[in-house]
Amino acid sequence: MMITVVSPLHNEAENVTQLIEEIAQACAGLPAFEVVLVDDGSSDNTGKLIAEAQARYSWLRRVYHPKAGGQSAAVHSGVQAARGEIVCTLDGDLQNPPAEIPNLVAPFLADPAPETLGLVAGQRVGRQDTASKRWASRFANSVRAWMLDDDTRDTGCGLKAFRRDAFLELPYFNHMHRYLPALFKRHRWEIAHVDVSHRERGGGQSKYNNLQRGLVGIHDLIGVAWLLKRRKTARAQEILVPAADTKAGG
């Protein structure tokens, strides 16, 4: 089974080289893997640094958006390009330690692998964010959990592992990456959770502030709640016709 690591990047030149090196170390023990870095319209040297690393690592691939489309669009493009059956995502700002990748994909590599497991979601402990950001996240998570009943305390964590085919069956919309537990549950997949570590951003600046997250979150939450209530509930079963008796009559 191949694992594809997908990381969205927008102007992460200060972090991308270290990110690649840490992913290489983390994935060294996996049976087979590749890395897809999605350059989401970067205007700095992010793309150049990825190209330089590609000369050293044959498993490294670059997907490029000429114009920035946002984190969900970048993740979606990376999953579409993935060759692995299992995809593991992490943010490109180094706040998600690549060392957590083996822990996330481990349930899918079990023997036998669980057929009903669709998503393993990382849940951050010891968050290295500002107090205002942690408070805003706790409030948003409590409201989301109440409305969507997704059994997840931290959907904003970028560290997730999931079945590629199952992800591509989900309805796409901007910011969908924050609602993957609810969307996978909607499609009747089981969800597992793994506590993961968290650290300060490497370099560069955050792409969102609390107000921006809050404003888009209101619309997204209402839209996802609407999707959940209108999910397909019928399950089709094929009716097989018994094979005809080919023996000649006597």
ZIPE-V75225 format. One line per field, one symbol per residue. burial: 1 if it has 9 or more other C-alpha atoms within 8 Angstrom, else 0. A space follows every 50 residues. Layout:
BEGIN
burial: ???
END
This chain:
BEGIN
burial: 01111111111110111011011001100000111111111100111011 10110000011110100111111110111001011111111111111111 11011011100000001111111100100000110100011101100100 00011011111111011101000011101111111100111011011110 01010000000011000001100110010000000000000000000000
END
